[in-house]
Structures are given as structure tokens and as C-alpha cells.
């Protein structure tokens, strides 16, 4: 996984990993969520990948748009 830059300084996201049709996000408490095109929509996954690379806004986007749309999660 790649460390999340957290340029805003208030994100709970620690790291992320992008796949062809998915993004995996790890939070500070160790919980890992996988969002796929099938579970969250291709446009949402694309936006999440963009925000992850920018290092800003990913946590807010997840909470606002895809919070309950993960394909799977584990801790």
C-alpha cells in the first residue's frame, strides 16, 4: 500500500492501493475497505483514485458519497 499524503492534516486514512477497477483504503484503526466499480460505481472509484493521488479530500468523499458502498472490509 502507498501512504496517503493527508495534506489537510485531518484524515483518518493511512494508506491506499489502486487496482484496475478498485481502490483499497486503510484507515488509522487498521480497518481496510475495498471499493470496486461494481460496488461504488466507476465514476466514484475514479474520483477516489484521483483524490488519493492528490493526498487531499478522500476521507470526506468517502463519507459523503460511498460510505456504505464497499465491496468488502476487514480489520
Helices and strands as residue ranges (DSSP letters): E 2-3, E 13-19, E 22-27, E 32-36, H 37-40, H 42-54, H 58-61, I 62-66, E 72-74
